[in-house]
């Protein structure tokens, strides 16, 4: 007898508390070892439309719903008695007549009316307003069936509007819901491959995503301990084309938080490693912190193909560059920021005609001279000062160059390098080699890579097919100033795609977080990332934004909120608490202590621990994902950070600070899947008003 578990079972199991889960797992093991065991209490569900549904008693009130035939046993769902029976009575397991895939289908006649969530009701037009058009009125029945829509749901799908689509999607098989969401966002989903009538419906590619065959107890143990985590590694069929496509130059995917950019990057790296057995593939990003998070995801993705790991390197750009530099030129001797500032101050003291502050001089070095590796007066004189709005007459430029050239002479004399000069030297050396260290480079969070880093990447083959692939979101840029990619030889025009379907974050969280940003974001080269039309595939509770008179009151409120969620089955390991900086970490610790929850303060290695709440700064939150998130201490002068505002030396710097601080809050909020709480003491950050649409 074949023994399978459905994703609906692992989802329902995750909602139970720890003791209940242990009991369910023991029953599942017993079922796999011997489904005829006398101690297993099977009960046929008389009111279920599908006569193969049975319940199995787990404990006093817990019931496991199974689909049992002479050839197979499928674990479908688990819950308390009435809820478990109700679930089974509303569903049936069928083979789709068009695609041939096995599907768990919600029975249409039991649904008298699809309830529209409260957030949609609020947004309903006045009674006299014209009704919104049906989204799929012109799509043929044949096409809808080819997307996996059950025949009995065709009429509902045809009547679906912008307001009712999300609620309808909750009742459809996942493959059908995903195809409709793609259609609604102007995509063109591929019809599902039809299987032969005699083909095993569980072997259909779509069924393999929903139902998993358990060959032995060890495999079942792994599946129950580490559910599929489909919202962190799942690749939607519509995204697969961007993973497997041939590109005649550098390519980029973009999209707002949760649209699967990182997942596309991971799958692209694995795809190239599989397609080119002799090639080395680099999966990289801008920091060691994010590289560590990518490495964890990659391990899960290729757990069944360990040999791929030998050809897949996951490292931060600066880390891999330092390793390559050491192999070619010896270990680099980096100059410290303190020495840079000291030498600039000494040189500035010898330039009496300079009318600018040391802070301005330092910013000019960090944002212009060093990143672009300007080594001559002519290069500095003619450089476009993007992001620097202070106009400089030539005498001031001459004075500034005397300072920068003095610093460069000091670095050369002492054999010191900056990160940017290391990258520049490597780029020149690699570009002249017939065989680069890596045949393919995949870059995640590309919105935060710098000028020198991009030049380094371009050296691996910016003009060659498939060599470079980027994933990023301009709305999440929190570290780097914008610059022209074309100017450093990386042109993604015509090979850029914006993703619009969000699989990670609920509609309510995504739509509220989006209010922090504009409807579209463009880069220096004129490529536009359109944020309109993004759709989340599931609903959830509304985010909460609360402000308190004192930090103590805020801590108590956060503790109470987390305790209530814990009682509903949310586990500590599914919770993240973020603050703007280390100065606010004590408030997060106090809240967790009051809630009685174990926690870990994450460092740059980002290693979360099962059974513990994760606490960290918003900058470290990048790349993390949690079921529940609390963003604390969003006070006035904390975000945006007053110290950064007071350091402004150029008008453009102030705008840049506000943009990156706003992006930082957006990043923190969109780490949440289901539950989001944002708190502050009074007065609250001005951004919270924007977050609430005020």
C-alpha positions as CSV (number, residue, x, y, z in Angstrom):
1,X,0.0,0.0,0.0
2,X,1.4,3.4,-1.0
3,X,1.5,5.9,1.9
4,X,1.3,9.6,1.2
5,X,0.8,12.9,3.0
6,X,-0.9,16.0,1.5
7,X,0.3,19.5,1.9
8,X,-3.1,20.2,3.5
9,X,-2.1,17.8,6.3
10,X,1.3,19.4,7.0
11,X,-0.4,22.8,7.0
12,X,-3.0,21.7,9.5
13,X,-0.4,19.9,11.6
14,X,1.6,23.2,12.0
15,X,-1.4,24.9,13.5
16,X,-1.6,22.5,16.5
17,X,0.3,23.0,19.7
18,X,3.4,21.0,20.6
19,X,1.8,18.2,22.6
20,X,-0.9,17.8,20.0
21,X,1.7,17.6,17.2
22,X,3.6,14.8,19.1
23,X,0.4,12.8,19.4
24,X,-0.5,13.2,15.7
25,X,3.1,12.2,14.6
26,X,2.9,9.0,16.7
27,X,-0.4,8.1,15.1
28,X,1.0,8.8,11.6
29,X,4.0,6.5,12.3
30,X,1.6,3.8,13.4
31,X,-0.4,4.2,10.3
32,X,2.6,3.9,8.1
33,X,4.0,0.8,9.9
34,X,0.7,-1.0,10.0
35,X,-2.6,0.6,9.0
36,X,-4.4,-2.5,10.2
37,X,-3.1,-2.2,13.7
38,X,-6.1,-2.9,16.1
39,X,-5.3,0.1,18.3
40,X,-6.0,2.5,15.4
41,X,-9.6,3.5,15.6
42,X,-10.9,4.1,12.0
43,X,-14.3,5.6,11.5
44,X,-16.0,5.9,8.2
45,X,-17.4,9.4,7.5
46,X,-21.0,8.8,6.6
47,X,-21.8,12.4,5.6
48,X,-18.8,12.9,3.4
49,X,-19.4,13.0,-0.4
50,X,-16.2,11.1,-0.9
51,X,-16.8,7.7,0.5
52,X,-13.1,7.0,0.9
53,X,-12.7,9.5,3.6
54,X,-12.1,8.1,7.1
55,X,-11.2,9.6,10.5
56,X,-8.5,8.1,12.7
57,X,-8.7,8.9,16.5
58,X,-5.5,10.5,17.7
59,X,-6.6,11.5,21.2
60,X,-9.8,12.5,23.1
61,X,-10.8,15.3,20.6
62,X,-8.1,15.1,17.8
63,X,-9.0,13.4,14.6
64,X,-6.8,12.6,11.6
65,X,-8.6,12.6,8.2
66,X,-7.3,10.0,5.7
67,X,-8.3,9.0,2.2
68,X,-8.1,5.2,2.1
69,X,-8.4,2.8,-0.9
70,X,-7.2,-0.7,-1.4
71,X,-4.0,0.6,-3.0
72,X,-3.2,3.8,-1.0
73,X,-3.5,5.7,2.3
74,X,-3.3,9.5,2.1
75,X,-3.0,11.7,5.2
76,X,-5.2,14.7,4.4
77,X,-6.0,16.8,7.4
78,X,-5.9,16.9,11.2
79,X,-7.9,19.0,13.7
80,X,-10.3,18.8,16.6
81,X,-13.3,16.6,16.0
82,X,-15.9,18.9,14.6
83,X,-13.5,20.9,12.5
84,X,-11.8,17.8,11.1
85,X,-15.2,16.3,10.1
86,X,-16.4,19.6,8.6
87,X,-13.2,19.8,6.5
88,X,-13.7,16.2,5.1
89,X,-17.4,16.8,4.4
90,X,-16.6,19.8,2.2
91,X,-14.0,18.0,0.1
92,X,-13.4,15.1,-2.3
93,X,-10.3,13.6,-4.0
94,X,-10.7,13.5,-7.7
95,X,-8.7,13.3,-10.9
96,X,-9.1,16.4,-13.0
97,X,-10.8,15.5,-16.3
98,X,-8.6,17.8,-18.4
99,X,-5.2,17.7,-16.7
100,X,-5.2,14.2,-15.2
101,X,-3.8,15.4,-11.9
102,X,-5.1,14.3,-8.5
103,X,-6.8,17.2,-6.7
104,X,-8.4,17.8,-3.3
105,X,-11.5,19.8,-4.4
106,X,-13.8,21.8,-2.2
107,X,-17.4,20.8,-3.0
108,X,-19.2,23.7,-4.6
109,X,-22.7,23.0,-3.5
110,X,-21.7,23.4,0.2
111,X,-20.7,27.0,-0.5
112,X,-23.8,29.2,-0.4
113,X,-21.8,32.4,-0.7
114,X,-18.1,33.2,-0.8
115,X,-17.6,35.6,2.1
116,X,-15.7,38.7,1.1
117,X,-13.1,39.7,3.7
118,X,-13.6,42.8,5.8
119,X,-10.8,44.7,4.1
120,X,-12.6,44.3,0.8
121,X,-16.0,45.4,2.2
122,X,-14.5,48.6,3.4
123,X,-13.2,49.3,-0.1
124,X,-16.5,48.6,-1.8
125,X,-17.7,51.4,-4.1
126,X,-20.9,53.3,-3.3
127,X,-24.1,51.5,-4.4
128,X,-24.5,53.6,-7.5
129,X,-21.0,53.0,-8.7
130,X,-20.6,50.8,-11.7
131,X,-19.9,47.2,-10.9
132,X,-16.3,46.0,-11.6
133,X,-15.9,43.8,-14.6
134,X,-15.5,40.0,-14.5
135,X,-11.8,39.2,-14.8
136,X,-12.2,36.0,-16.8
137,X,-15.3,36.6,-18.8
138,X,-13.4,36.2,-22.1
139,X,-11.4,33.1,-21.1
140,X,-12.9,29.9,-22.6
141,X,-14.0,27.0,-20.5
142,X,-11.4,24.9,-22.3
143,X,-8.6,27.3,-21.1
144,X,-9.9,27.5,-17.6
145,X,-10.0,23.7,-17.4
146,X,-6.4,23.5,-18.8
147,X,-5.3,25.6,-15.8
148,X,-6.7,23.0,-13.4
149,X,-10.0,24.8,-12.5
150,X,-12.5,22.1,-11.4
151,X,-15.6,21.9,-13.8
152,X,-18.0,22.7,-11.0
153,X,-16.2,26.0,-10.2
154,X,-16.2,27.4,-13.8
155,X,-19.2,29.6,-13.2
156,X,-17.8,31.2,-10.1
157,X,-14.4,31.8,-11.8
158,X,-16.2,33.5,-14.7
159,X,-18.0,35.8,-12.3
160,X,-14.9,36.7,-10.3
161,X,-14.0,40.4,-10.1
162,X,-11.0,42.2,-8.7
163,X,-12.8,42.3,-5.3
164,X,-13.7,38.7,-5.0
165,X,-10.8,36.9,-6.7
166,X,-8.7,36.4,-3.5
167,X,-11.6,35.0,-1.6
168,X,-12.4,32.7,-4.5
169,X,-8.8,31.5,-4.7
170,X,-9.0,30.2,-1.1
171,X,-11.6,27.6,-2.4
172,X,-9.7,26.4,-5.5
173,X,-6.9,23.9,-5.9
174,X,-3.6,25.7,-5.6
175,X,-2.5,25.2,-9.2
176,X,-5.8,26.8,-10.4
177,X,-5.6,29.7,-8.0
178,X,-2.1,30.4,-9.0
179,X,-2.9,30.5,-12.7
180,X,-5.9,32.8,-12.2
181,X,-3.8,35.2,-10.1
182,X,-1.3,35.3,-12.9
183,X,-4.0,36.0,-15.5
184,X,-5.3,38.8,-13.3
185,X,-1.9,40.4,-13.2
186,X,-1.6,40.4,-17.0
187,X,0.5,37.2,-17.0
188,X,0.1,34.3,-19.4
189,X,0.1,31.0,-17.4
190,X,1.0,27.9,-19.3
191,X,-1.7,25.3,-19.5
192,X,-1.0,22.3,-17.2
193,X,0.4,19.4,-19.0
194,X,-2.3,16.8,-19.5
195,X,-1.6,13.2,-18.3
196,X,-2.8,10.1,-20.1
197,X,-6.0,8.7,-18.8
198,X,-4.2,5.6,-17.7
199,X,-1.4,7.6,-16.0
200,X,-1.2,7.6,-12.2
201,X,-2.9,10.9,-11.2
202,X,-0.5,11.2,-8.2
203,X,2.5,11.2,-10.6
204,X,1.3,14.3,-12.4
205,X,3.8,17.2,-11.9
206,X,1.1,19.3,-10.2
207,X,0.1,16.4,-7.9
208,X,3.7,15.9,-6.9
209,X,3.7,19.4,-5.5
210,X,0.6,18.6,-3.3
211,X,1.0,14.9,-2.4
212,X,4.2,13.3,-1.2
213,X,5.0,9.6,-1.2
214,X,6.5,8.4,2.1
215,X,8.8,5.4,1.4
216,X,9.9,4.7,5.0
217,X,9.6,5.9,8.5
218,X,12.7,8.1,8.2
219,X,11.3,10.0,5.3
220,X,8.0,10.5,7.2
221,X,10.0,11.7,10.2
222,X,11.8,14.3,8.1
223,X,8.5,15.4,6.4
224,X,6.7,15.9,9.7
225,X,9.6,17.6,11.5
226,X,10.5,19.9,8.5
227,X,7.4,20.5,6.5
228,X,7.8,21.4,2.8
229,X,8.2,25.2,3.6
230,X,6.7,25.8,0.3
231,X,6.4,29.5,1.0
232,X,10.2,29.8,1.3
233,X,11.4,27.5,-1.4
234,X,8.4,27.0,-3.7
235,X,8.9,28.0,-7.4
236,X,5.7,29.0,-9.1
237,X,5.3,27.6,-12.7
238,X,5.1,31.1,-14.0
239,X,8.5,31.9,-12.5
240,X,10.1,28.8,-13.9
241,X,10.4,30.4,-17.4
242,X,12.7,33.1,-16.0
243,X,14.8,30.4,-14.3
244,X,15.2,28.2,-17.4
245,X,15.3,30.8,-20.1
246,X,18.4,31.5,-22.3
247,X,19.6,35.1,-22.1
248,X,21.9,36.8,-24.6
249,X,23.3,39.0,-21.9
250,X,22.8,40.0,-18.2
251,X,19.3,39.5,-17.0
252,X,17.3,40.8,-13.9
253,X,14.1,39.9,-12.1
254,X,12.6,42.4,-9.7
255,X,9.5,42.8,-7.7
256,X,8.2,43.9,-4.3
257,X,8.9,41.9,-1.1
258,X,7.6,38.3,-1.1
259,X,7.3,37.9,-4.9
260,X,9.9,35.2,-5.1
261,X,13.0,36.9,-6.4
262,X,15.3,35.1,-4.1
263,X,13.6,31.8,-4.9
264,X,14.1,32.5,-8.6
265,X,17.8,33.2,-8.0
266,X,18.3,30.0,-6.0
267,X,16.6,27.9,-8.6
268,X,18.5,29.6,-11.4
269,X,21.8,28.7,-9.7
270,X,20.7,25.1,-9.3
271,X,19.4,25.0,-12.9
272,X,22.7,26.2,-14.4
273,X,24.7,23.7,-12.2
274,X,22.5,20.9,-13.5
275,X,22.6,22.0,-17.1
276,X,26.4,22.5,-17.2
277,X,28.0,19.6,-15.3
278,X,31.6,21.1,-15.6
279,X,30.7,24.7,-14.7
280,X,31.2,26.4,-11.4
281,X,28.3,28.6,-10.3
282,X,28.6,31.5,-7.8
283,X,25.5,32.5,-5.9
284,X,26.3,35.8,-4.2
285,X,24.9,38.9,-2.5
286,X,26.2,42.0,-0.8
287,X,26.8,40.8,2.7
288,X,28.0,37.7,4.7
289,X,24.7,37.9,6.6
290,X,22.6,37.3,3.5
291,X,25.0,34.8,2.1
292,X,24.5,32.7,5.2
293,X,20.7,32.8,4.8
294,X,21.1,31.9,1.1
295,X,23.3,28.9,2.1
296,X,20.7,27.6,4.4
297,X,18.0,27.8,1.7
298,X,20.2,26.2,-0.9
299,X,21.0,23.2,1.4
300,X,17.3,22.5,1.7
301,X,16.8,22.9,-2.0
302,X,19.5,20.4,-3.1
303,X,19.3,18.1,-0.1
304,X,18.7,15.2,-2.4
305,X,21.5,16.2,-4.8
306,X,24.5,16.8,-2.5
307,X,27.0,16.6,-5.4
308,X,25.7,19.8,-6.8
309,X,27.0,21.6,-3.7
310,X,30.6,20.9,-4.9
311,X,30.0,23.3,-7.8
312,X,27.8,25.8,-6.2
313,X,29.6,28.5,-4.1
314,X,27.6,30.7,-1.9
315,X,29.5,33.8,-0.6
316,X,29.2,37.5,-0.2
317,X,30.8,39.5,-3.1
318,X,33.5,41.1,-0.9
319,X,34.3,37.7,0.7
320,X,34.8,35.9,-2.6
321,X,36.8,38.9,-4.0
322,X,39.1,38.8,-1.0
323,X,39.7,35.1,-1.5
324,X,40.5,35.6,-5.2
325,X,42.7,38.6,-4.5
326,X,44.7,36.7,-1.9
327,X,45.3,33.8,-4.3
328,X,46.5,36.2,-7.0
329,X,48.2,39.1,-5.2
330,X,48.6,38.0,-1.5
331,X,46.4,38.9,1.4
332,X,45.1,42.5,1.1
333,X,46.0,45.0,3.8
334,X,42.8,47.0,4.2
335,X,42.9,50.6,5.4
336,X,40.5,51.3,8.3
337,X,37.8,54.0,8.1
338,X,39.5,55.8,11.0
339,X,42.8,56.1,9.1
340,X,40.9,57.3,6.0
341,X,39.2,60.0,8.0
342,X,42.5,61.0,9.7
343,X,44.4,61.3,6.5
344,X,41.7,63.3,4.8
345,X,41.7,65.7,7.8
346,X,45.5,66.1,7.6
347,X,45.3,66.8,3.8
348,X,42.4,69.2,4.3
349,X,44.4,71.2,6.8
350,X,46.9,71.9,4.0
351,X,44.3,73.1,1.6
352,X,43.4,76.6,3.0
353,X,41.2,77.5,0.0
354,X,38.8,74.7,0.8
355,X,35.4,76.0,2.0
356,X,33.8,72.7,2.7
357,X,33.5,70.6,5.9
358,X,35.4,67.4,6.6
359,X,32.1,65.5,6.6
360,X,31.5,66.7,3.0
361,X,35.0,65.7,2.0
362,X,34.6,62.2,3.5
363,X,31.2,61.8,1.8
364,X,32.7,62.8,-1.6
365,X,35.4,60.2,-1.1
366,X,33.0,57.4,0.0
367,X,30.3,58.1,-2.6
368,X,32.3,59.2,-5.7
369,X,36.1,59.0,-5.7
370,X,36.7,55.6,-4.1
371,X,33.7,53.7,-5.6
372,X,34.5,54.9,-9.1
373,X,38.3,54.6,-8.5
374,X,39.0,58.1,-9.9
375,X,42.8,58.3,-10.0
376,X,43.5,61.5,-11.9
377,X,42.4,65.1,-11.7
378,X,40.8,64.9,-15.2
379,X,38.7,61.9,-14.1
380,X,37.5,63.7,-11.0
381,X,36.9,66.9,-12.9
382,X,34.7,65.3,-15.5
383,X,32.9,62.8,-13.2
384,X,29.1,63.1,-13.1
385,X,28.3,63.7,-9.5
386,X,25.1,61.6,-9.3
387,X,23.5,61.9,-5.9
388,X,25.6,65.0,-5.0
389,X,23.6,68.2,-5.4
390,X,26.1,70.7,-3.9
391,X,27.5,72.5,-6.9
392,X,31.3,72.8,-6.9
393,X,33.2,75.5,-8.7
394,X,36.5,74.5,-10.2
395,X,38.7,76.0,-7.5
396,X,36.9,73.9,-4.9
397,X,37.3,70.8,-7.0
398,X,41.0,71.5,-7.4
399,X,41.3,71.9,-3.6
400,X,39.3,68.6,-3.1
401,X,41.5,66.8,-5.6
402,X,44.6,67.8,-3.8
403,X,43.2,66.1,-0.7
404,X,42.1,62.9,-2.5
405,X,45.4,62.6,-4.4
406,X,47.3,63.0,-1.1
407,X,45.2,60.2,0.4
408,X,45.8,57.9,-2.6
409,X,49.6,58.6,-2.4
410,X,49.5,57.6,1.4
411,X,47.7,54.4,0.6
412,X,50.1,53.5,-2.2
413,X,53.2,54.3,-0.1
414,X,51.9,52.1,2.8
415,X,50.6,49.3,0.5
416,X,47.1,49.8,1.8
417,X,43.9,49.0,-0.2
418,X,40.2,49.8,0.1
419,X,37.5,47.3,-0.6
420,X,36.8,49.2,-3.8
421,X,40.4,49.3,-5.0
422,X,40.7,45.5,-4.3
423,X,37.6,44.9,-6.5
424,X,38.9,47.2,-9.2
425,X,42.2,45.4,-9.5
426,X,40.5,42.0,-9.5
427,X,38.1,43.1,-12.2
428,X,40.9,44.2,-14.5
429,X,42.8,40.9,-13.9
430,X,39.7,38.6,-14.4
431,X,38.5,40.5,-17.5
432,X,41.7,39.5,-19.3
433,X,41.4,35.8,-18.5
434,X,39.9,33.4,-21.0
435,X,38.5,31.3,-18.2
436,X,37.0,33.2,-15.2
437,X,36.9,31.6,-11.7
438,X,33.1,31.1,-12.2
439,X,31.3,30.4,-15.4
440,X,28.0,31.8,-14.0
441,X,27.2,34.3,-11.4
442,X,23.8,34.7,-9.7
443,X,23.3,37.9,-7.6
444,X,20.6,38.2,-4.9
445,X,19.5,41.6,-3.4
446,X,21.2,43.3,-6.3
447,X,19.7,46.7,-5.4
448,X,22.3,47.1,-2.7
449,X,25.5,46.2,-4.6
450,X,28.0,49.1,-5.2
451,X,29.8,50.4,-8.2
452,X,33.0,48.5,-7.6
453,X,31.1,45.3,-6.9
454,X,29.2,45.5,-10.1
455,X,32.4,46.2,-12.1
456,X,33.9,43.1,-10.5
457,X,30.8,41.0,-11.5
458,X,30.9,42.5,-15.0
459,X,34.4,41.1,-15.5
460,X,32.9,37.6,-15.4
461,X,31.3,38.2,-18.8
462,X,28.8,41.0,-18.9
463,X,28.3,40.7,-22.6
464,X,28.1,36.9,-22.8
465,X,25.0,34.7,-22.7
466,X,23.7,33.6,-19.3
467,X,26.8,34.7,-17.4
468,X,25.1,37.2,-15.1
469,X,21.7,37.0,-13.4
470,X,20.4,39.5,-10.9
471,X,17.4,39.5,-8.5
472,X,16.5,42.6,-6.4
473,X,13.9,45.2,-5.5
474,X,14.7,49.0,-5.7
475,X,12.1,49.5,-2.9
476,X,14.3,47.5,-0.5
477,X,17.6,49.5,-1.2
478,X,19.0,50.3,2.3
479,X,22.7,50.5,1.8
480,X,23.9,51.9,-1.6
481,X,23.2,55.1,-3.5
482,X,21.7,54.6,-6.9
483,X,24.0,54.6,-10.0
484,X,23.9,53.7,-13.7
485,X,24.5,50.0,-14.3
486,X,25.0,50.8,-18.0
487,X,27.9,53.0,-17.2
488,X,29.8,50.1,-15.8
489,X,29.0,47.7,-18.7
490,X,25.9,45.9,-17.3
491,X,22.8,46.5,-19.5
492,X,19.7,44.5,-18.5
493,X,17.3,46.4,-20.8
494,X,15.1,43.9,-22.7
495,X,16.1,41.2,-20.2
496,X,14.3,42.5,-17.1
497,X,11.1,41.2,-15.6
498,X,9.0,42.4,-12.7
499,X,7.3,39.6,-10.6
500,X,3.8,40.4,-9.4
501,X,2.5,37.4,-7.4
502,X,3.3,37.4,-3.7
503,X,3.5,34.0,-2.1
504,X,5.1,34.9,1.2
505,X,3.1,37.8,2.7
506,X,-0.7,38.1,3.3
507,X,-2.7,40.6,1.3
508,X,-3.3,42.7,4.3
509,X,0.4,43.0,5.3
510,X,1.6,43.5,1.8
511,X,-1.0,46.2,0.9
512,X,-0.3,48.1,4.1
513,X,3.5,48.0,3.8
514,X,3.2,49.1,0.2
515,X,1.9,52.5,1.5
516,X,5.4,53.3,2.6
517,X,6.6,53.3,-1.0
518,X,5.4,54.8,-4.3
519,X,3.4,52.9,-7.0
520,X,6.6,52.5,-9.1
521,X,10.3,52.8,-8.6
522,X,12.8,53.5,-11.4
523,X,16.6,53.2,-11.7
524,X,19.1,55.6,-13.1
525,X,19.0,53.8,-16.5
526,X,15.2,54.4,-16.7
527,X,14.1,50.9,-16.1
528,X,10.8,51.0,-14.1
529,X,9.7,48.5,-11.5
530,X,5.9,48.7,-11.5
531,X,4.5,47.9,-8.0
532,X,0.8,48.2,-9.1
533,X,-0.9,45.0,-9.8
534,X,0.9,42.9,-7.2
535,X,-1.4,40.3,-5.7
536,X,-0.9,38.2,-2.6
537,X,-2.2,34.6,-2.8
538,X,-3.7,34.5,0.7
539,X,-5.5,36.6,3.2
540,X,-4.7,37.2,6.9
541,X,-5.6,39.4,9.8
542,X,-5.0,43.2,9.5
543,X,-1.6,44.4,10.8
544,X,-1.7,46.4,14.1
545,X,0.0,49.7,14.5
546,X,0.0,50.9,18.2
547,X,1.7,53.7,20.1
548,X,2.2,53.8,23.9
549,X,3.0,56.4,26.5
550,X,6.1,54.5,27.8
551,X,8.5,51.8,26.8
552,X,7.3,49.7,29.6
553,X,3.7,49.9,28.4
554,X,4.9,48.9,24.9
555,X,6.8,45.9,26.2
556,X,3.7,44.7,28.1
557,X,1.5,45.0,25.1
558,X,3.9,43.1,22.8
559,X,4.2,40.4,25.5
560,X,0.4,40.0,25.7
561,X,0.0,39.9,21.9
562,X,2.7,37.2,21.6
563,X,1.3,35.2,24.4
564,X,-2.2,35.2,22.7
565,X,-0.7,34.1,19.4
566,X,1.3,31.3,21.2
567,X,-1.9,29.9,22.6
568,X,-3.3,29.6,19.0
569,X,-0.3,27.5,17.9
570,X,2.3,30.0,16.8
571,X,5.7,28.6,17.8
572,X,8.6,30.7,19.1
573,X,10.7,29.8,16.1
574,X,8.1,31.3,13.8
575,X,8.4,34.7,15.5
576,X,10.8,37.6,14.6
577,X,11.1,40.8,16.6
578,X,12.9,43.7,14.9
579,X,14.2,47.1,16.1
580,X,16.0,49.9,14.3
581,X,19.4,49.5,15.9
582,X,21.2,47.9,18.8
583,X,20.2,50.8,21.1
584,X,16.6,49.5,21.0
585,X,17.4,45.8,21.6
586,X,16.7,46.0,25.4
587,X,13.1,46.9,24.7
588,X,12.7,43.7,22.5
589,X,14.5,41.6,25.1
590,X,12.2,42.9,27.9
591,X,9.1,42.2,25.9
592,X,10.2,38.5,25.3
593,X,11.1,38.1,29.0
594,X,7.6,39.3,30.0
595,X,6.0,37.0,27.5
596,X,8.0,34.1,28.9
597,X,9.4,33.1,25.5
598,X,12.9,31.9,24.8
599,X,14.8,34.1,22.4
600,X,18.1,34.6,20.6
601,X,19.6,37.9,19.5
602,X,20.9,37.2,16.0
603,X,24.3,38.3,14.8
604,X,25.6,38.7,11.3
605,X,25.6,34.9,10.9
606,X,21.8,34.8,11.0
607,X,21.4,31.4,12.5
608,X,17.9,31.0,13.8
609,X,17.2,28.4,16.4
610,X,14.1,26.1,16.5
611,X,12.1,26.9,19.6
612,X,13.4,30.4,20.1
613,X,12.1,33.8,19.0
614,X,14.6,35.7,16.8
615,X,15.6,39.3,17.8
616,X,17.7,41.5,15.6
617,X,18.1,44.9,14.0
618,X,16.1,45.8,10.9
619,X,19.3,45.7,8.8
620,X,19.9,42.0,9.8
621,X,16.2,41.2,9.1
622,X,16.9,41.3,5.3
623,X,16.5,37.9,3.9
624,X,14.6,36.5,6.9
625,X,11.0,35.2,6.9
626,X,8.7,34.6,9.8
627,X,5.1,33.6,10.3
628,X,4.7,36.4,12.9
629,X,6.7,39.7,13.2
630,X,6.8,42.5,15.7
631,X,8.5,45.7,14.7
632,X,9.2,47.6,18.0
633,X,10.5,51.0,19.0
634,X,9.4,52.9,15.9
635,X,9.7,56.2,17.7
636,X,10.2,59.7,16.4
637,X,14.0,60.3,16.0
638,X,14.6,56.5,16.0
639,X,13.3,55.9,12.4
640,X,14.4,57.9,10.6
641,X,17.5,57.9,12.8
642,X,18.2,61.4,14.1
643,X,21.9,60.9,14.1
644,X,21.9,60.2,10.4
645,X,19.8,63.3,9.7
646,X,22.2,65.5,11.8
647,X,25.2,64.2,9.7
648,X,23.8,65.6,6.4
649,X,26.4,67.5,4.4
650,X,24.6,67.6,1.1
651,X,20.9,68.2,0.2
652,X,20.8,65.0,-1.7
653,X,22.1,63.1,1.4
654,X,18.9,64.1,3.3
655,X,16.6,62.7,0.6
656,X,18.7,59.6,0.5
657,X,18.5,59.1,4.3
658,X,14.7,59.4,4.3
659,X,14.5,57.0,1.3
660,X,16.7,54.3,2.9
661,X,15.1,54.6,6.3
662,X,11.7,54.2,4.7
663,X,12.9,51.2,2.8
664,X,14.3,49.8,6.1
665,X,10.9,49.9,7.8
666,X,9.3,48.3,4.6
667,X,11.9,45.5,4.8
668,X,11.1,44.8,8.5
669,X,7.3,44.8,8.0
670,X,7.4,42.5,4.9
671,X,9.4,39.7,6.8
672,X,5.9,38.6,8.1
673,X,3.7,36.0,6.6
674,X,0.6,36.0,8.7
675,X,0.8,38.4,11.7
676,X,2.3,41.8,12.0
677,X,2.5,44.2,15.0
678,X,4.2,47.6,14.7
679,X,4.7,49.5,18.0
680,X,6.3,52.8,19.3
681,X,6.3,55.1,22.2
682,X,4.9,58.6,21.7
683,X,5.6,60.6,19.6
684,X,5.7,57.9,17.0
685,X,7.8,57.9,13.8
686,X,6.3,60.0,11.0
687,X,6.5,56.8,8.8
688,X,3.7,55.1,10.9
689,X,1.3,57.7,9.6
690,X,2.3,56.8,6.0
691,X,2.0,53.1,6.8
692,X,-1.6,53.7,7.9
693,X,-2.4,55.8,4.8
694,X,-2.8,59.1,6.7
